[in-house]
Amino acid sequence: MPERVPVFKPHIHVDTIKNLMDALDVGWLGMGATTKEFEERIAEYLGLEDRHVVAVNTGTSALHAALVVAGVGPGDEVITPSFNYVADHQAILMAGAHVVMCDIRDDNLGIDCEKAEVLIGAKTKALMPLHFMGIPCDQAGVYRLAQAHGLRIVEDCCHAFGTSIDGRKLGSYGDIACFSFDPVKVITSVDGGCVVAGGEAELKKLQHFRLLGVDKDTTERYKNRRAWDYDVVAPGCRYHLNNILASIGVSQIKRVDEFIASRQKVCRSYSEAFSPIEDLRVPQTDFAEVSPFIYSLRVLNGKREALIEHLRKRSIDVGIHFIPVHKHLHFAGCRRGDMTVTESVVREVLTLPLHSNMKQEFIDRVIEGVVSFFS
Ligand SMILES: Cc1ncc(COP(=O)(O)O)c(C=O)c1O
């Protein structure tokens, strides 16, 4: 049997291990100076001018913190696609609000703004669009909708660290953006995430919420010290990112351009090989501004399961993003709109292996595996 090709393969090297050892040597394991350094590097990479980064321990906590700071609370409704990871829906529940699920567009698999508009009501407080795979959703449409109805936007950019629209990185403008650095993302801090928001007031609120509502502690911890005369000024969670995980994030962000370029190259090879195949629909992008987290194509005419089996026999793993959230027991009762596109897309989507600096042998085997199934 040939070596298994995994769907995800984090790119961990000696530089990551060295950063980690150095951080352990410092001896301040909690949130500290390295957390601050990671935040600064994220801000620099995203090209932030008047916006701020608050690092947290997961993308899910980033979404939760963002919703709370956006003023979402009990009784409010938040609209998000059902075709999304359940982190968004759980974050909405954690904020005390109601989930309202919306359909997606057939071209970019992001939120369908026309269908979202139908769902907006007196209780709607925010929209939570996702940039699926790293490919931008109809962001302009989302912002138009929010402006017309006075809504906040929490952009789920967890798949899209490094994606730009017209030369501007996601998160560098707009309302609130959330990123994930979990084990399989384009850059990882093992687990981690961040919120990017504008204005000093929201920065303070995010910093308080991340650290159990404790004031002063952020300033002191950034110097690898504790504040002993603190006050608790707001509700909060224990969501901060520690120095040890941040040190891994720092090592990874230094190489983010290399990681993204290598992933774009793989995606382009896949799209070139698969676009002539009638039963496949490749992502509708040239990847020029896309930081691809996954490569998910659509297998038409009911052939997906047979293709999965064909690849399995060749030791090639695949994934399925996502099971729509309205199909899950806990969310089945949530208000939702028409799901025509979601319902058909979920029978077609298939995620192929994609790694940073992926081995050529793996790329060739994935291409051969898919092409041989259809020939
Ligand atoms: C679309 C989306 N949003 C949010 C998250 C949550 O990120 P994390 O795993 O860092 O909590 C994920 C994780 O895969 C995701 O795919």
The ligand as an SDF file (V2000), in Angstrom:
LIG
                    3D

 16 16  0  0  0  0  0  0  0  0999 V2000
  -15.7380   28.1270    9.1640 C   0  0  0  0  0  0  0  0  0  0  0  0
  -15.1250   27.9320   10.5020 C   0  0  0  0  0  0  0  0  0  0  0  0
  -15.4110   28.8110   11.4810 N   0  0  0  0  0  0  0  0  0  0  0  0
  -14.8940   28.6720   12.7020 C   0  0  0  0  0  0  0  0  0  0  0  0
  -14.0350   27.6460   13.0140 C   0  0  0  0  0  0  0  0  0  0  0  0
  -13.5500   27.5260   14.4120 C   0  0  0  0  0  0  0  0  0  0  0  0
  -12.1780   27.6400   14.5470 O   0  0  0  0  0  0  0  0  0  0  0  0
  -11.4290   26.8900   15.7500 P   0  0  0  0  0  0  0  0  0  0  0  0
  -11.2820   25.4510   15.3530 O   0  0  0  0  0  0  0  0  0  0  0  0
  -10.1040   27.5870   15.8320 O   0  0  0  0  0  0  0  0  0  0  0  0
  -12.2360   27.0820   16.9710 O   0  0  0  0  0  0  0  0  0  0  0  0
  -13.6960   26.7210   12.0310 C   0  0  0  0  0  0  0  0  0  0  0  0
  -12.7890   25.6100   12.3380 C   0  0  0  0  0  0  0  0  0  0  0  0
  -12.4880   24.7650   11.5330 O   0  0  0  0  0  0  0  0  0  0  0  0
  -14.2600   26.8610   10.7420 C   0  0  0  0  0  0  0  0  0  0  0  0
  -14.0120   25.9740    9.7660 O   0  0  0  0  0  0  0  0  0  0  0  0
  1  2  1  0
  2  3  1  0
  2 15  2  0
  3  4  2  0
  4  5  1  0
  5  6  1  0
  5 12  2  0
  6  7  1  0
  7  8  1  0
  8  9  2  0
  8 10  1  0
  8 11  1  0
 12 13  1  0
 12 15  1  0
 13 14  2  0
 15 16  1  0
M  END
$$$$
